[in-house]
Each structure stands twice: as structure tokens, then as C-alpha cells.
């Protein structure tokens, strides 16, 4: 068992309602046994495509006799899943070197079996033996996917840190020419590289696809859609709530997962729209299955096995013969969803009627649309988004399931790079808005906080810029493996790690912003607890016309949210962007993380555990849209509401210093609907008269690096 030395720096009450990062400034420090496990876990992800990279990992794999393992075949509930995984292994798993996609049914079934064995492993030793075995024998992409989801959901692994997705598999994040240059350095014996602390080191400039090809206007915001932090965020959002995972055992339904699924995508669209406006682009386009898709995409990515990610030409004809069946399916599913939303209920096969007309049933709708296991109906409503992404990705129909070449849309690591992603989810989110349109508008009493009046909001200068960030892409090259000597490593002892002889980085330019502060001045007649929400939205549309509030409500992005104790009289609530809830800073690189782990292990320094780099957070860098050089007008919407405690006390059942609390049912700060009060149609004659709400015009400026 791992133990910790606890050092409390203080805590706040807040919890993100959008990105849901536990907001706490507590810190814990790991002890030696925990750090030993953390080191071993990190090494499983190093040089992913070289199964013989570390001889001790090879020994772990070869010395673990899966089929004869009493730890697996005499331990419930591992037994059934171990039998299934071994059956897949005997009859042919997805071969190593092939491309894994969770959207392929055969791939997914095998990955789920591996996940289950890892998840149900009775202790750390069994878990690690299975993981090392899988690293050697199982397809690389499948292995990483199953291991990541298992680590995310095992309660005893809260706090363990995984390398960033873009360091594990740079192929899904970094353009082909950069990967090619990295491999050339290796093939040429590190020629032209300098040694730093005895290690060959080089940094390769990297740009986005918009710098190389201008196929359509969407390329103007490739710096945003291809941001590695944004795509990592979406990948981890999926690993927290996989569409195939659910049930009482994992407790995902306790987290309002259906409502969360819809709201997260609505927020992604709202944030994306703010970026479009900053680049003189309009609304996210609509599409038809029966008309050419104007928006093409050339990913400029290449898989490890040499196959390029499929490209889609401008005005791609999606309604071609190879897609007829899939289009017919998705059109049927879409119509069924629209119908049941309008009629306010749907029927189960046994005749039971399920209500879809109450505010709470948004969670039922979200489960239905995602078609996850927590939905009560799986026959009549299926994976609308998955089928749409497969069709729109323009990948070639594979001959057989082990030779697929999926599109960028078919991977959660790369889907947000494709502009069509946002068009697909605009349609998905339209069902969310269709549902909300049937709910009554909030009344004055539902919006009003008796005795509380917001007097004003003051915001610092908001300024964005592009900065440099170096991404470790060493995993994209193969290094000389240390030969495996049978019998040399017979046990399951400590794994030795010899640092790589080379470190190769890709230097990217990323959107960032200067820290800023806002202050809310308010008057309260009496002391009490309040929930404060702050949204950022557009002031004008792409034509310069001023929005009406009701037409604009779905374009607001939730910027901050917190619980505040108010005192009687004047209150000034001060918040700094560095500490906004729901955001995280950049991920520590593998080498720096490994160095810190080993320094903690040897006692040279203390290894800190906190949530500042939590996988469930949105990149802090991207909280503001780019804006414009001369300034671009936006508006803040602030509402202070009576605090309504959640049914399950916040942070119950998990440690907010170590975990995002997925499946705990206690992640959220209150019981308001996500996006309240902008989630429903607005009666502007009422909305503007509520004294506890306030609109403030703001301006976002963009400066070049030279100007800064």
C-alpha cells in the first residue's frame, strides 16, 4: 500500500463545473514505495513501438505465463476476462504495428478485454505483470489505450502520473515532416546534434498545417484546432467517460454523464466559435449527407507503420456507394432522436415509457445520444457521432479489420484537428438545444437571489500572444535496444532505466495569454453562501451586428465558477486567471517528470502530488480567444446565485488532491444545470431585471512576440 506525507497549504471550496478539476491547493508528497511504482509505470510508455527496448521489461513479459497465472484464473472477477483475452490472443489479436481505433468493433472488443484484466488485477504486482506482458504481445495502440483507461479508473492508482499523450505517440500530434527530420537525425548517427549533459539534443521547428497549405479558410485557426493541449484534453475526456464503459461498478452515471457529454461538447463549440470570430470566420457551417462537404482536411500526419492519415478533399461527396448503408443508419438514428425529443418520451422494448420532458431528463438524453451502457435503450438509438465521424473522415473501407487506416476523426487524440469535427458536434449539440427549447424559461424567482445585487465588474487588460513550447518527440524514433539475455532477469525485481542517448524536441508556437484579474463588486443584505458563475461570449456576430441575448446564449463559454461566502454589506470578489477553476497548466515532460520521480526516490527532493496538471482540466493557455491586434470586443456575464448543495457532499469518496473523482458522484459544487442560466431559452424582459446578474463589456487584444 502506498502512503503519503501530507502537507496542507490551504484549500478553497470551488470545483469546476465545466472542466471539473477539483480546486484545492493542498499538496501531498509521495513516499519511496509509491515512487518506485510510478517509475515502473512511466517506463511502460517509453519507446512504445520497440517491444525489446528494455530487457527487464522483456523478462517480465516472458516470465509471466498468462494462461497458467493463478492470479488471473483463480481470482474473480478477473477470470472471465482473462479467458476472453487469452482466447483473443490464441486466435489472433490485432497485430503489433497495425493501427488501433476504438471505433473499430473488433479492436474495441479486444481492448475492453485487456482493460478489464488490468482493472480487475488484484494487486499492483499482478497489474504490472499483465501490463508488461501486454506491452510485449499486444498491439501498441491497443495497449496504451487499455492501460490509460485502467489507470484512470482504478481507485488504488489515483495520483499516478502518465506521460502526456503527445509524448507517448507523437504521430497523432506532430506533423510528418518533423517526425521525418527526427528519424533522419537518428539514421545519420546524430550528425549535427549537440551534446547537453552527455545527451545528444536537438530542437526541430514545427508549424501547423495552416502554414503549409491553404485549402480553405478553416486553416486560419489550425493553431487552435491542432493545439496539442486541446487535443490531449479531449482524449482524456474520453478516457474518463468512454462510450463503451458504464454500469454500477464504475459509477459513471452518478456524475450526470449524459448531461456532461452534451454540455462539454456545447462548451467546446462555444470556445471554438470565439476563435472563429477572432479570425473573421462566421458560424460553424451546417452540412448535409446528400451534398458535397465544402470543408476538406489534409492532416499531414503519418502512422508509425508508414501509412498516412487519410485526407478529405474540399467538396467531398460523402453520399457515395461505399457509404450508403452507414448514411442510412445515421439518418435513421438522427430522426429517431429528433422525434423522441419532440414527443417528450421514448419506449423501451418491454413497453416501459421513459420521460424526456423534465429538466433532469437531459441526463437520459445524453446517455441516449452517446449510446453508452448507462442508457436504458441500445437497440433503437446508437452511436450517431461515431458513425458520422467514420463517414466524414473519408477513410478507405478496409479489406479486413486488422488492416485499417483510420482518419483523424476516428482517434480521440486527433479528432479536433479536423474542422468537420465541429460541424458534426454542432448537429449533436443541436439535439441538446432542441431538448432545452421544450423546457420553460427561467422565471424571475428562479433567477433572483434575494438581497444580493451585483454593483459592477472590473477586468484587467486581456492580452493574448503566441509563445514557444518544446514537445519531447523522442518516442518517435527507435533506439538501440539492450539485448535480452535469457535467465539474466528471472524474477520481477526493480527495473533499471538507462537514459536515452538522445532527446529530440519539436518547437511549436501556441496561443497563450497574460494573467489577468477581475473583480466583482456586490452588495448583500445578509451573510450567506453563494455560487458565482462567469461566462465569456461574443458581443457582435461576424457581420458586426450586435447579438440579442437569446440568440447568443449558446455562444457563451464558462470562464470561471466558484462558491463564495458573502458578508453582509459590500463585498469585492477578486479572481486571478492563474487560479480560475477548471484549468490546468502545461504537462511536465517525460524527462523532467522522471528526474523528479528519481530525485524523490533517492531523497534528494520531495515529489509533489497535486492537481495543477490534472488530466481532466482545460489548458489554461486557451481560456481566452486570440482577439485582434487593435482589440476585439467580447462580454462577460456574471451571475451570483443562492448556493444549492449537491445531493452527495463534494469530494465525498475520493481525494481531490490526487483524483478528478470520476465515478464518485461528488464532483460538482452544486445542483444547478450545467450552463445555468444560459442553458434554456431566455425571456429578456425578465433576464435583464435580475439584480444579481451583470453584463460587462471587455476587449481582448492580441500582440505579436516582437511587440511583447
N, C-alpha and C positions, 0 to 999 in steps of 0.2 A: 504494500500500500504506500502511496506517496503522501508525504506530509509537508507542511509549509511553515515557515516562519512568517508571521503576519505583522505588517507594519501599516497602520491605518493613517492615511493623510487627511481623511475627511471625506464626506460623501454628500451628494445632493439628492433631491427627491425625483429628479426628472428621468424620463425614459422616452426614447424616440418613438414617435407614432408613425413615422414614415419609414425610416431605415431600421428602427428598433434596436439600437445599440444600448445596452444597459449603461446608464450615465452614472458613473461612480468614479471618484478619484482615489479610491482605495488601491493599494498595491500589496501584492504578496510576493514573497521571494522563495524560489524553488530550492529544495534540498538535493543532495547528491544523487539519491536513488532516482528521483524524478528526472534529473538532468541526464542521467545515463540512458533512460528510456527515450528522452527527447532526442538525444544524439542518434540513437539507433533508428528512430523514426525518420529523421531527416535523411539518413543515408539511403533509405529505400527509394527516394525520389531522385537520387543523383545519377546522372548518366543513364537515364531511363531506358534507352534503346540498346544498351550494352549489358546483356544479361550476365556476362562473365567479368564485369568491371571490377568487382571486389571478391577475392577468393573466399573470404569468410561468409559473405552472403551466399555464394555458390554452395559452400559447405552446409549452411543452414538448409538450403533447398534440397540438396541431395541426401542429407542425413534425416530429413523429415519424411517418413514413409506415410504418405497421406492416407492410403486405403487401410493401413493397419493401425492407424492412430486411435488409441483408446480415448484420448482427449476429445476426439470428434465423434467417434462412432459408439461411445457409451455415455454421451452427455447430451441430455435433452435441453433445449430443442435443436441442438446442432445436428443431430443425427440425420433427419430427413433432408436437410440442405446439403450436408456433406455427401450423402448418397447421390443427390441430384448433381452436384458439382463434379463428383467423380465420374458419373455417367456421361456428362458432357465431355470431360477430359478423355475418357476412353473412346468416345465416338467422334471426337474431333472438335475442340474448342476453336474459336476464331484464331487463326494462326498469328504468331508474332510477326510484326512488320506490316500487317494489314491495317486498314483504317477502321477504328471503332466509332460507332454512332449509337447513342442511346435511343435514337428514333428508329433504328432497325430492330424489329421484333426479336429476331434470333439473337442478336448481340445483347439486347436488353435482358432477355431471359437468363443468359449466361452470367451477365454482370450482376443481376439480382441474386443469383445463387451464391456467387463469390461474396457479395456484400453480406448476405445472411450468415455465412460461415464465419466471416470476420466479426460481424456484430455480436453473434452468439458465443464466440470463443469465451471459455470460462474464466480465463485469466490473461494477464499480459504475456506470459511465456507462450501460451497456445496461440494467442493473437499474432505474435511476432513470427512464430514458426510458419503459420499459414501465410502470412504476408510475404515472407521471404520465399516460400515455395511458389506463391503466385507470381512474384516478381520474375522468377526464372522461367516458369512454364506457361504463364497466361499472357495473352496479348497486352502490349504495353498500355494502350489507351484504356482498355477494359480494367486493367489492374489499378491504374491511377484513379479512375472514376469510382470503382467499388471501394477502394481504400479511403478515398477522401470522404465519401458519404458515411462510411463506417466510423471513421474518426470523429466526424461531425456529430453523429447521433449516439455514440457510446457514452453513457453518463460518466464512466470512470476515466474518460480521456478529455474531459473539459480542461481547457487551459493549454493543451498541447498545440504547438505551432507548426503549420505546414509551410513549405516553401511557396512563394507566390506562383500562381498558375502560369504566368508568363515566363518564369524561370524553369519550371518543370518541363513545359512543352513550348518553347519559343516559336515553333512552326505555326501556331494558331494566332500569334500576336505580332510577329515581326516580318516585314516584307522579305520576299525571296532573295533579292539582290544582297541584302545584308547578311542573311544566312549563308549565301554563296561565298561572300567575302570571308566570313568566319571560317568556313571549311577550307578555303584556299590558304589561309594563314597556316592551318594545321598541316595541309598537304605539302606546303613549301617549307616545312621544318621551322615554323615560327619566324621566317625571314621578315625583317623589318620591324619586329616587335621589340620592345624594351623590357628589361627585367626590373621589376619592382619587388623588393624584399625576396629576391631569388625566384620570382614567378614571372613568366612571360605575360605581358599585359598589353592590350590594345583596345582602343575605343573607336567604333565604326559609326560614322554619321548615319542617321536613319530618318527618312521622311515618310509621310503618309502618302497613300495612293493619289490623293488630290494634287500632289506636287508633280506627278509623273504623267498623269493622263486626265484630260478634262472631257470626259464623255458626256457629262450632263451637269447641271447646276448643283446637284447634290454633293459633288466632290468638294464644294467650297467648305463644307463642315466635316470633312474626313478627319480633321484634327480632334473632333469631338466623338464621332461615331467609332473611330478606331483607337480611342484612348485606352491604354491597357488597364488603367484603374477602373474605368467604367465597365469594360467587358469582364474584368475579374469580379466586380460587384454582381453582375448578372449571373455569372457562373455559380457564385456562392449562394445567390438567392435560390437557384435551382437545387443545389445540394442540400440546402436547409429543408426545402419542401418539394422533393421530386414528385413528378406527376404519378409515378407508379407506387409511391410509398404512402402508407397511412394505417388506419386502424387504431384500436385502443392501445396496443403495445407501444406505439410511437407517439401517441397523444397529439398529433398534428392538428386534429380538429379542434382541440382545446384553444388553439391560437387563432381562431377565426380565419383559418387558412383560405377558405373560399373568398371571403371579403378581402383578405390581404392580397391574394392573387390578382384580383381586379384592380384594387387600389394602387398597388405597386406599379402596374403597367400604366394606369392613368397618370401617375406621377412621372414616370419615365417619359411619356408622351408630352406632358406639360413642360418638363425641363427641356426636352428636345425642341419643342416649338419656340421657346425663348431663344435658343441658339439659332434657329432658322431666322427669326426676326432680326437677330444681330447681324445676319449675313444677307439681308434683303430677300429672303425667301419667304414664301407665304405658308398657308396651311399645309399640313401633311396631305398629299394627294390621295384621292379615293381610287379604287381600281375595280375592274370588272373581270370576271373569269372569261368573258366572251369577247374581250377587246385586248389588243396588244398592250403590254405593260411598258409605258414610256421609260421607266427608270431602269437602266442597266446597271450592272456592277461587275467590276474586274478586281477580284480580291488581292491579286499579287501575292498570294500565299502558296506554299508548297508543302505537301506532307513529307514526313521523313522518308517514305518509300519512293519518293521522286514524283509522284502524281501531283499535278497542280489542282488547286481548288477550282471547281467549275465556275466559269464566268457566264453572265447573262447579258446578252446584247440589249441595247435600247430597243424598245418596241418589240419585246419578246412575245411571241404568240404562245400563250400558255394553253390555249384550247387546241392542242394537237392530240393526235390519236393516242399516244402513249399515256396521256393524262386524263382521258375521258372518264375512266372508272373513278379515279380519285376525285376529279372535279364533281362528278355526280354525287359522290358520297358527301363531300364537304358542303355542297349546296343544300343537300337534304338536311344535314345537321344544322346548318345555319337557319333554315326555315323553321325547323322544329323549335329551336331556341327562341326565335322571334315570336312564334305562336304562343309558347307557354308563358313567356314574359307578359304578353298582352292579355292572356286569359287568366293569369294570376295563379295558376296551379298546373301540376302535371300528374299523370297517373303512373303508378308502378305496375309491373306485370300482374301482381296479385290483386289489383283493383284499388289499392290504397291511394288516397289523394294527398299530395304534398303541396302545402301552401307556399305560394310565391308572391304574396301580396302585402306582407308585413315588412317593416324596416329590417328586422332581424333575418329575414329570409334571403338577404343579399349573400349571406354565407352559403346557403344552399345553392344559389345560382352560381356562385364562383366555383364550387365543387363540381357542379353540373357541367360548366363550360370547360374546366380543366380536365374533367372526366377522371378525377383521382379516386382512390379507393374509399374515401370518406363520403363520396356521393352515393345516394341510395339507388340510382339508376345508371346502368352501364350498357344497356342494350340499345337504347333509342338515341342516346346522346353520347358522342365520343369525341376524340381528340381533334377538335376543329383547328386549333392553332398548329398542331403537329402536322396534319395533312396539308394545311396551307403552306407551311414552311417547306415541306418536301416538294410540293408542286412548283412553288415560286423560285426555288433555288436553282432550277434548270440543270440539275444533275442528270447524268445519263442513267437509264434503267440498267441495273447490274445484271450480269448473267446469272450469278448466284450470290447468296448473302455474304460470302466471305471475300468478295472482290468488289466492294462498294467504294465509290469515290464521292462522299457526301459534299454538299455545298456548305458554304459558310453558315447558312441559316440552320443547318442541321447539327450544329455544335453550339452549346451554350457559351463556350469561350469566344466565339467569333460571330454569333448571330447579329449582334448590334452594329457590326461593321456595315452591314448591307442596308441601304436606305429602305428597301422593301419591308424589312422587319417592322418599321414604324407604321407602314401602311397596313400591314396585316393586323397589328395590335390596335390600330385605330378602329378597325372593324370589330375586333373583340371587345374593346372598351366601349364601343357604341351600344353593345347589349347592356352593359353596366349603366350607361346613361338612360337607355330605354327603360330599364327597371326603375331607376330613380324618378323618371318622369311620371310614373304612376303613383308615387308617394305624395302625400300632401306637402305643401310648402311649410317651412317652419313658421310657427306663429310668433307673435311678439313675445308671448310668455315663454316660449321655448328658447328664444334668443337672449332674453333680458336677464341681466344679473342685478337683482335689486340692490340699490345703494352703491353701485360701482359705476364710475364714469371715467373713461379714458380722455385725458385733457390734451395729450399731444404725443407725438413721436419724433425724435431727433435721431438722424442717422449720419454717421461719418461718411466721408467720401468713399465711394465704392469704385475700386480701380482694378482692372484685370490686366494681365500680361502673359507672355509666353516665357517659360523658363526651360532649362535643360534638365534632363533626367537620364541617368545611365542605367540600362537594363542588363543584367547579367544573362548572357545567352550562351554560356559555356556548355550547357546541356545540348546545344545544337551540333556540337562536334563530338567525334569519337576520339578517345584517348587510348593509349596502350594499356590493355588490361594486365594485371599481375597474374601470372599463370596459376591455375588451380592445381594443387598437388594433393591427390587422394591420400587421406589419412592424416594430413597435416592439421586439419581443423575438424576433429571428430566430434567435439562437443558443441555446446551452444553458449560459448563464452562471450566476452566483450569483443566487439568488432573494432578492428583498427582501421583508421581512416588516414590515408596518405593524401595530403592536399594535392589538387591537380597541378600539373606543371604550367598551366596556362589559365588566364582569366580573360575572356573576351566580352566586351560590353557594347551595346548599341545605344547611341546617344540620341534621344528623342526630344522634340520640343512639345511642351504640354501647356495647356491652359491653366492658369493659376490666378490668384488674386491677392491683393494686400489685405492684411487683417483689418477689420472694421468693427465698430461698436454701434449699437443702437440703444436708445433709452426711451422707455415708455413711462410717461408721467400720468398718474391716475389718482383719483380720489375715492376712498372707501368710507362709507358711513360707520362700518364696524370691522373689527378684525375677523379674518377667516381665510380659508384655503381656496385658491383659485387655480384654474387651468388656463394657461396662456398659449395661444397659437398665433404664429406669424407666417403669412404667405407672401410670396413674391409673384407678381403677374404682370402681363403687358398693359401698357396704357393705351396704345394705338395698334391697329392692325397693320398689315403690310402695305396698305394703301394710304396710311396716315389718318384713317378715320378713327375716332375715339369709340372704344367699345362701350356697349351697355353692360351692366354688371351681369345680367342673366346670361347673355351670350358669351361672356368672358369667364364665367366661373370655373369651367373645366380647364382653363389655361393657367390656373394658379398652382404654383409649386410650393409645398410646405417647407418653409425655410428653417423654422425653429419651433419648439414646443417644450413647455416645462410646467411644473407645479410650483406655485409661489404662495408663501404665507403673507397675506396682506395685513397691514396695521391700520387702525382707524386714523383717518386723515389723509395727508398727502403721502404718496408712495412714488419712488422712482426706481424702475426695474432696469438694470443695466446688464446687457449681454454682449459678450465679445465673440466674434465669429470663430475664434480658435476653440471655443468651448460650446458651440452650438450642438444640440443633441442630434444624434443620427449620423454623424460624420466621423470619419477616421483619417488618420494621416497615412502617408505612403508606407508600403511594406518594407521591412528591413530585408536587405539582400541575403542570399544564402550564406555567403562567406562571412558577413558581419554577424548574422544570426548564429552560425556555427561557432565563430570565435567567442561570442558571448556565452554560449552554452558551455564551451570547454573552459572558459575563464571561471564560470560559476562552479563547474565540476572540480577544478583544481583549487578553488578557494581564492583565486586572485581577485575576483569581484563577485557581487551578488547578482543573480539573474532575476530580473524583474518580470512579474506577471501582472498584466493589466489589460484593459480593453481599448487602448489607444490605437491598436491596429486590428481591431476585431474584424473578422471576415464578413460580418453582417452589416457593415457600415458603408455609406456612400462616400466617395472620395471628397474630402474637404475642399480640395482644389477646385472642384466643379460646382460648388454651390451657387456661383454667380455666372450668368451668361456673359459672353465676351463683351457685349455692348459695342460702342463705337468710339472712335478717336475723339470726336467732339462731344461725346456724351450721348447716351440713349435713354429716353425716359421709360421708367417702369413704375410700378406702385406696390407698396407694402399694404397688406391688410392685416390688422391686428384685432383679435377678439379675446376678451377676458371673460371666462365662463365660470359658473359655480363648479367646484370640484365634485365629481361623482366617482366614488371609489369603485374599483373593479370588483367583480364577484370574488375573485381569488386575489388576495393581497399581493401586491407587486413584489417580485423577486422570490416568491414562495417556491420552494422545490429546486432551486438552482442557485449557484454562487455567481452574482453579477460581476465579480472581479475576474472570473475565469470563463464564463459562458454567456452566449446570447440567449439562453433559456428556451431554445426551440423545443416545442412539445410540452412545456411546463404549464401552459395556460395562464401564466402570470407575467407576461412580457410587457403589458401595456399599462399606462399610467391612469387611465380612466375608462369609462364605458361608452363614451361618445362614438358615433360612427366615424370611421376613418374619413378624413377630409371635411368633417363638420366645421362650419355650417355651409360650406360651398358644395356639398355633395348632392343637394336637392335643388329643384327649381326655386328661384328667388322672387319674392314679391318686393320690388324695390321700394314701394311706398312704406313698407314696414322695416326693411333691412337698414335703410339709411337713418332711421329714427332711433335705433338702439344705441344708448349712450356708452355701453361697454365695448363698442366696436369702433374702429378708426381706420381711415384710409390715409396714406401718406405718399405723396409723390417722391420718387427717388431717381437718381441718374447714375448709370453705370458707364464709366469711362474705360477706354482701352488704350494702353500705351505700349509702344514698341520697346524692345530691350534697350535700344540706344537711348530712348527718351528717359528710361528709368535710371 
